[in-house]
Amino acid sequence: MNNARKSEAALLEQYRVALENVKSQPVIASEMIEFNYNNDKISEGEQLLTKTREAYDFKKQEDDETTEASTAFKTEKEQLDVLYRKHRKKAKVVFRKEPETLKKLGIIGATPKAYTNWIETARRFYNNKEQDVLERLATFKITGEDLGLGRAQIQKIENSRANYLREVGESEDATKQKDAAFAVMEDWMRDFYAVANIALEDKPQLMEALGRKRKS
């Protein structure tokens, strides 16, 4: 059927047209009935098409939700990144001669690139409760409120990431459901077209009404 060259949307439309015209075109309907493709048999194909369309639409919906969740996660992460960079830079100045404090705050060396290490480093910084450290940070305008904003933003990031990963999982499951539905539909349509080729052997031009190019 050379379906590999067609998009799933194109296949759905081809199948819809074929199942509509096999009923509405009298000559096609008459010829196909001779091979047991009566109303009940066509209804079977229509029901499969409905399920396939629903699975296709659901997959698209899940993809959209995954994209939205990804954007939300990246936005929350970027907000903390901006805040943390500013606070980290100031703290490095405050404690530039105190490597132990720098280590305690997790700000020695470069900022980690990997998400897990990055969020843990930021958490370590914003969760610090030592009064002396807090007072000295305050001298560079990193207040308790600022640290609280950092902790709150970490929570937002974790919530948005959990939502994003959940949507990824749901999208992957929707893909499996969609692929399974298409596999059943395509198998049914292979039989349909095989029979149509025989039924319309003397009228090949009518195959175009079923969404197939007639052979020259």
CYANA upper distance limits for C-alpha pairs under 8 A (distance plus 0.5 A):
  1 MET  CA    190 ARG  CA      7.81
  2 ASN  CA      6 LYS  CA      8.21
  3 ASN  CA      7 SER  CA      8.37
  3 ASN  CA     11 LEU  CA      7.95
  6 LYS  CA     10 ALA  CA      6.49
  6 LYS  CA     11 LEU  CA      6.93
  7 SER  CA     11 LEU  CA      6.82
  8 GLU  CA     12 LEU  CA      6.69
  9 ALA  CA     13 GLU  CA      6.85
 10 ALA  CA     14 GLN  CA      6.62
 11 LEU  CA     15 TYR  CA      6.59
 12 LEU  CA     16 ARG  CA      6.58
 12 LEU  CA     49 LEU  CA      7.99
 12 LEU  CA     53 ARG  CA      7.56
 13 GLU  CA     17 VAL  CA      6.66
 14 GLN  CA     18 ALA  CA      6.65
 14 GLN  CA    210 LEU  CA      7.93
 14 GLN  CA    211 GLY  CA      5.79
 15 TYR  CA     19 LEU  CA      6.63
 15 TYR  CA     49 LEU  CA      8.00
 15 TYR  CA    189 MET  CA      8.10
 15 TYR  CA    210 LEU  CA      8.30
 15 TYR  CA    211 GLY  CA      7.87
 16 ARG  CA     20 GLU  CA      6.61
 16 ARG  CA     46 GLU  CA      8.39
 16 ARG  CA     49 LEU  CA      7.91
 17 VAL  CA     21 ASN  CA      6.47
 17 VAL  CA    209 ALA  CA      8.02
 17 VAL  CA    210 LEU  CA      6.81
 17 VAL  CA    211 GLY  CA      7.09
 18 ALA  CA     22 VAL  CA      6.48
 18 ALA  CA    209 ALA  CA      7.17
 18 ALA  CA    210 LEU  CA      4.43
 18 ALA  CA    211 GLY  CA      6.32
 19 LEU  CA     23 LYS  CA      7.29
 19 LEU  CA     42 ILE  CA      7.22
 19 LEU  CA     45 GLY  CA      7.88
 19 LEU  CA     46 GLU  CA      7.33
 19 LEU  CA    210 LEU  CA      7.91
 20 GLU  CA     24 SER  CA      6.81
 21 ASN  CA     25 GLN  CA      5.88
 21 ASN  CA     28 ILE  CA      8.32
 21 ASN  CA    209 ALA  CA      6.85
 21 ASN  CA    210 LEU  CA      6.93
 22 VAL  CA     26 PRO  CA      8.49
 22 VAL  CA     28 ILE  CA      6.20
 22 VAL  CA     29 ALA  CA      5.79
 22 VAL  CA     32 MET  CA      8.24
 22 VAL  CA    210 LEU  CA      7.50
 23 LYS  CA     28 ILE  CA      8.09
 23 LYS  CA     29 ALA  CA      5.94
 23 LYS  CA     39 ASN  CA      8.13
 23 LYS  CA     42 ILE  CA      8.46
 24 SER  CA     29 ALA  CA      7.70
 25 GLN  CA     29 ALA  CA      6.54
 26 PRO  CA     30 SER  CA      6.52
 27 VAL  CA     31 GLU  CA      6.70
 28 ILE  CA     32 MET  CA      6.53
 28 ILE  CA    200 LEU  CA      7.93
 28 ILE  CA    206 LEU  CA      7.75
 29 ALA  CA     33 ILE  CA      6.59
 29 ALA  CA     38 ASN  CA      8.30
 30 SER  CA     34 GLU  CA      7.27
 31 GLU  CA     35 PHE  CA      7.83
 31 GLU  CA    199 ALA  CA      6.13
 31 GLU  CA    200 LEU  CA      7.44
 32 MET  CA     36 ASN  CA      7.19
 32 MET  CA     37 TYR  CA      5.70
 32 MET  CA     38 ASN  CA      7.64
 32 MET  CA    195 VAL  CA      8.16
 32 MET  CA    196 ALA  CA      7.22
 32 MET  CA    199 ALA  CA      6.52
 33 ILE  CA     37 TYR  CA      5.23
 33 ILE  CA     38 ASN  CA      5.42
 34 GLU  CA    199 ALA  CA      8.33
 35 PHE  CA    195 VAL  CA      7.69
 35 PHE  CA    199 ALA  CA      7.77
 36 ASN  CA     41 LYS  CA      7.85
 37 TYR  CA     41 LYS  CA      5.72
 37 TYR  CA     42 ILE  CA      6.77
 38 ASN  CA     42 ILE  CA      6.71
 39 ASN  CA     43 SER  CA      6.41
 40 ASP  CA     44 GLU  CA      6.83
 41 LYS  CA     45 GLY  CA      7.25
 42 ILE  CA     46 GLU  CA      6.77
 43 SER  CA     47 GLN  CA      6.63
 44 GLU  CA     48 LEU  CA      6.91
 45 GLY  CA     49 LEU  CA      6.63
 45 GLY  CA    185 MET  CA      8.09
 45 GLY  CA    188 TRP  CA      7.55
 45 GLY  CA    189 MET  CA      8.35
 46 GLU  CA     50 THR  CA      6.66
 47 GLN  CA     51 LYS  CA      6.89
 48 LEU  CA     52 THR  CA      6.62
 48 LEU  CA    181 ALA  CA      8.28
 48 LEU  CA    184 VAL  CA      8.20
 48 LEU  CA    185 MET  CA      6.50
 49 LEU  CA     53 ARG  CA      6.49
 49 LEU  CA    185 MET  CA      7.05
 50 THR  CA     54 GLU  CA      6.63
 51 LYS  CA     55 ALA  CA      6.64
 51 LYS  CA    181 ALA  CA      7.39
 52 THR  CA     56 TYR  CA      6.56
 52 THR  CA    178 LYS  CA      7.23
 52 THR  CA    181 ALA  CA      5.57
 52 THR  CA    182 PHE  CA      6.42
 52 THR  CA    185 MET  CA      7.48
 53 ARG  CA     57 ASP  CA      6.58
 54 GLU  CA     58 PHE  CA      6.50
 55 ALA  CA     59 LYS  CA      6.65
 55 ALA  CA    174 ALA  CA      7.74
 55 ALA  CA    177 GLN  CA      6.94
 55 ALA  CA    178 LYS  CA      5.28
 55 ALA  CA    181 ALA  CA      7.39
 56 TYR  CA     60 LYS  CA      6.89
 56 TYR  CA    178 LYS  CA      6.06
 57 ASP  CA     61 GLN  CA      6.71
 58 PHE  CA     62 GLU  CA      6.67
 58 PHE  CA    174 ALA  CA      7.33
 59 LYS  CA     63 ASP  CA      6.64
 59 LYS  CA    171 SER  CA      6.95
 59 LYS  CA    174 ALA  CA      5.57
 59 LYS  CA    175 THR  CA      6.47
 59 LYS  CA    178 LYS  CA      7.23
 60 LYS  CA     64 ASP  CA      6.75
 61 GLN  CA     65 GLU  CA      6.78
 62 GLU  CA     66 THR  CA      6.58
 62 GLU  CA    167 GLU  CA      7.54
 62 GLU  CA    170 GLU  CA      7.29
 62 GLU  CA    171 SER  CA      5.55
 62 GLU  CA    174 ALA  CA      7.62
 63 ASP  CA     67 THR  CA      6.70
 63 ASP  CA    171 SER  CA      6.40
 64 ASP  CA     68 GLU  CA      6.74
 65 GLU  CA     69 ALA  CA      6.60
 65 GLU  CA    167 GLU  CA      7.18
 66 THR  CA     70 SER  CA      6.53
 66 THR  CA    164 TYR  CA      6.76
 66 THR  CA    167 GLU  CA      5.53
 66 THR  CA    168 VAL  CA      6.36
 66 THR  CA    171 SER  CA      7.55
 67 THR  CA     71 THR  CA      6.69
 68 GLU  CA     72 ALA  CA      6.72
 69 ALA  CA     73 PHE  CA      6.65
 69 ALA  CA    160 SER  CA      7.44
 69 ALA  CA    161 ARG  CA      8.37
 69 ALA  CA    163 ASN  CA      7.05
 69 ALA  CA    164 TYR  CA      5.27
 69 ALA  CA    167 GLU  CA      7.68
 70 SER  CA     74 LYS  CA      6.68
 70 SER  CA    161 ARG  CA      8.27
 70 SER  CA    164 TYR  CA      6.10
 71 THR  CA     75 THR  CA      6.58
 72 ALA  CA     76 GLU  CA      6.77
 72 ALA  CA    160 SER  CA      7.02
 73 PHE  CA     77 LYS  CA      6.61
 73 PHE  CA    157 ILE  CA      6.70
 73 PHE  CA    160 SER  CA      5.45
 73 PHE  CA    161 ARG  CA      6.02
 73 PHE  CA    164 TYR  CA      7.44
 74 LYS  CA     78 GLU  CA      6.49
 75 THR  CA     79 GLN  CA      6.85
 76 GLU  CA     80 LEU  CA      7.06
 76 GLU  CA    153 GLN  CA      7.65
 76 GLU  CA    156 LYS  CA      7.19
 76 GLU  CA    157 ILE  CA      5.96
 76 GLU  CA    160 SER  CA      8.07
 77 LYS  CA     81 ASP  CA      6.59
 77 LYS  CA    157 ILE  CA      6.37
 78 GLU  CA     82 VAL  CA      6.75
 79 GLN  CA     83 LEU  CA      6.87
 79 GLN  CA    153 GLN  CA      8.25
 80 LEU  CA     84 TYR  CA      6.24
 80 LEU  CA    150 GLY  CA      7.32
 80 LEU  CA    153 GLN  CA      6.64
 80 LEU  CA    154 ILE  CA      7.65
 81 ASP  CA     85 ARG  CA      6.45
 82 VAL  CA     86 LYS  CA      6.96
 83 LEU  CA     87 HIS  CA      6.82
 83 LEU  CA    150 GLY  CA      7.86
 84 TYR  CA     88 ARG  CA      6.21
 84 TYR  CA    122 ALA  CA      7.39
 84 TYR  CA    150 GLY  CA      7.98
 85 ARG  CA     89 LYS  CA      6.56
 86 LYS  CA     90 LYS  CA      6.96
 87 HIS  CA     91 ALA  CA      6.59
 87 HIS  CA    142 ILE  CA      7.33
 88 ARG  CA     92 LYS  CA      6.64
 88 ARG  CA    107 ILE  CA      7.18
 89 LYS  CA     93 VAL  CA      7.17
 90 LYS  CA     94 VAL  CA      6.88
 90 LYS  CA    140 PHE  CA      7.14
 91 ALA  CA     95 PHE  CA      6.63
 91 ALA  CA     96 ARG  CA      8.48
 91 ALA  CA    137 LEU  CA      7.03
 91 ALA  CA    140 PHE  CA      8.40
 92 LYS  CA     96 ARG  CA      5.80
 92 LYS  CA    102 LEU  CA      7.47
 92 LYS  CA    107 ILE  CA      7.57
 94 VAL  CA    136 ARG  CA      7.69
 94 VAL  CA    137 LEU  CA      7.53
 94 VAL  CA    140 PHE  CA      8.05
 95 PHE  CA     99 PRO  CA      7.83
 95 PHE  CA    101 THR  CA      7.13
 95 PHE  CA    102 LEU  CA      6.83
 96 ARG  CA    102 LEU  CA      8.01
 98 GLU  CA    102 LEU  CA      6.84
 99 PRO  CA    103 LYS  CA      6.51
 99 PRO  CA    108 ILE  CA      8.17
100 GLU  CA    104 LYS  CA      6.58
101 THR  CA    105 LEU  CA      6.67
102 LEU  CA    106 GLY  CA      6.61
102 LEU  CA    107 ILE  CA      5.89
102 LEU  CA    108 ILE  CA      6.18
103 LYS  CA    107 ILE  CA      6.64
103 LYS  CA    108 ILE  CA      6.19
105 LEU  CA    121 THR  CA      8.47
105 LEU  CA    124 ARG  CA      6.60
105 LEU  CA    125 PHE  CA      5.32
105 LEU  CA    128 ASN  CA      7.63
106 GLY  CA    121 THR  CA      6.17
106 GLY  CA    122 ALA  CA      8.31
106 GLY  CA    124 ARG  CA      6.88
106 GLY  CA    125 PHE  CA      6.80
107 ILE  CA    111 THR  CA      7.86
107 ILE  CA    121 THR  CA      8.13
107 ILE  CA    125 PHE  CA      8.29
111 THR  CA    118 TRP  CA      7.34
112 PRO  CA    117 ASN  CA      6.37
112 PRO  CA    118 TRP  CA      5.46
112 PRO  CA    121 THR  CA      8.27
113 LYS  CA    117 ASN  CA      7.82
113 LYS  CA    118 TRP  CA      6.70
114 ALA  CA    118 TRP  CA      6.46
115 TYR  CA    119 ILE  CA      6.55
116 THR  CA    120 GLU  CA      6.68
117 ASN  CA    121 THR  CA      6.60
118 TRP  CA    122 ALA  CA      6.79
119 ILE  CA    123 ARG  CA      6.52
119 ILE  CA    154 ILE  CA      7.91
120 GLU  CA    124 ARG  CA      6.62
121 THR  CA    125 PHE  CA      6.92
122 ALA  CA    126 TYR  CA      6.77
122 ALA  CA    154 ILE  CA      8.48
123 ARG  CA    127 ASN  CA      6.31
123 ARG  CA    151 ARG  CA      7.46
123 ARG  CA    154 ILE  CA      7.63
124 ARG  CA    128 ASN  CA      6.95
126 TYR  CA    147 LEU  CA      5.74
126 TYR  CA    148 GLY  CA      7.80
126 TYR  CA    150 GLY  CA      6.52
126 TYR  CA    151 ARG  CA      6.40
127 ASN  CA    147 LEU  CA      8.17
127 ASN  CA    151 ARG  CA      7.60
128 ASN  CA    133 VAL  CA      8.49
128 ASN  CA    134 LEU  CA      8.34
129 LYS  CA    133 VAL  CA      8.26
129 LYS  CA    134 LEU  CA      7.51
130 GLU  CA    134 LEU  CA      6.69
131 GLN  CA    135 GLU  CA      6.59
132 ASP  CA    136 ARG  CA      6.82
133 VAL  CA    137 LEU  CA      6.62
134 LEU  CA    138 ALA  CA      6.67
134 LEU  CA    143 THR  CA      8.01
134 LEU  CA    144 GLY  CA      7.80
135 GLU  CA    139 THR  CA      7.25
136 ARG  CA    140 PHE  CA      7.81
137 LEU  CA    141 LYS  CA      7.19
137 LEU  CA    142 ILE  CA      5.74
137 LEU  CA    143 THR  CA      7.45
138 ALA  CA    142 ILE  CA      5.23
138 ALA  CA    143 THR  CA      5.42
138 ALA  CA    144 GLY  CA      8.19
142 ILE  CA    146 ASP  CA      6.29
142 ILE  CA    147 LEU  CA      7.60
143 THR  CA    147 LEU  CA      6.93
144 GLY  CA    148 GLY  CA      6.63
145 GLU  CA    149 LEU  CA      6.70
146 ASP  CA    150 GLY  CA      6.87
147 LEU  CA    151 ARG  CA      6.85
148 GLY  CA    152 ALA  CA      6.62
149 LEU  CA    153 GLN  CA      6.55
150 GLY  CA    154 ILE  CA      6.76
151 ARG  CA    155 GLN  CA      6.96
152 ALA  CA    156 LYS  CA      6.88
153 GLN  CA    157 ILE  CA      6.68
154 ILE  CA    158 GLU  CA      6.73
155 GLN  CA    159 ASN  CA      6.64
156 LYS  CA    160 SER  CA      6.56
157 ILE  CA    161 ARG  CA      6.45
158 GLU  CA    162 ALA  CA      6.58
159 ASN  CA    163 ASN  CA      6.76
160 SER  CA    164 TYR  CA      6.58
161 ARG  CA    165 LEU  CA      6.61
162 ALA  CA    166 ARG  CA      6.64
163 ASN  CA    167 GLU  CA      6.70
164 TYR  CA    168 VAL  CA      6.72
165 LEU  CA    169 GLY  CA      6.79
166 ARG  CA    170 GLU  CA      6.76
167 GLU  CA    171 SER  CA      6.47
168 VAL  CA    172 GLU  CA      6.69
169 GLY  CA    173 ASP  CA      6.76
170 GLU  CA    174 ALA  CA      6.58
171 SER  CA    175 THR  CA      6.67
172 GLU  CA    176 LYS  CA      6.99
173 ASP  CA    177 GLN  CA      6.88
174 ALA  CA    178 LYS  CA      6.53
175 THR  CA    179 ASP  CA      6.50
176 LYS  CA    180 ALA  CA      6.59
177 GLN  CA    181 ALA  CA      6.69
178 LYS  CA    182 PHE  CA      6.68
179 ASP  CA    183 ALA  CA      6.60
180 ALA  CA    184 VAL  CA      6.97
181 ALA  CA    185 MET  CA      6.68
182 PHE  CA    186 GLU  CA      6.32
183 ALA  CA    187 ASP  CA      6.65
184 VAL  CA    188 TRP  CA      6.81
185 MET  CA    189 MET  CA      6.69
186 GLU  CA    190 ARG  CA      6.58
187 ASP  CA    191 ASP  CA      7.17
188 TRP  CA    192 PHE  CA      6.78
189 MET  CA    193 TYR  CA      6.51
190 ARG  CA    194 ALA  CA      6.54
191 ASP  CA    195 VAL  CA      6.69
192 PHE  CA    196 ALA  CA      6.60
193 TYR  CA    197 ASN  CA      6.49
194 ALA  CA    198 ILE  CA      7.19
195 VAL  CA    199 ALA  CA      6.51
196 ALA  CA    200 LEU  CA      6.21
196 ALA  CA    201 GLU  CA      8.39
196 ALA  CA    207 MET  CA      8.02
197 ASN  CA    201 GLU  CA      6.11
197 ASN  CA    204 PRO  CA      8.06
197 ASN  CA    207 MET  CA      8.06
200 LEU  CA    204 PRO  CA      6.18
200 LEU  CA    206 LEU  CA      7.57
200 LEU  CA    207 MET  CA      7.74
203 LYS  CA    207 MET  CA      8.29
204 PRO  CA    208 GLU  CA      8.46
204 PRO  CA    214 ARG  CA      6.29
204 PRO  CA    215 LYS  CA      7.82
205 GLN  CA    209 ALA  CA      8.48
205 GLN  CA    214 ARG  CA      6.16
206 LEU  CA    210 LEU  CA      7.73
206 LEU  CA    214 ARG  CA      8.30
207 MET  CA    211 GLY  CA      7.22
207 MET  CA    212 ARG  CA      5.93
207 MET  CA    213 LYS  CA      7.17
207 MET  CA    214 ARG  CA      6.38
208 GLU  CA    212 ARG  CA      5.25
208 GLU  CA    213 LYS  CA      5.77
208 GLU  CA    214 ARG  CA      6.52
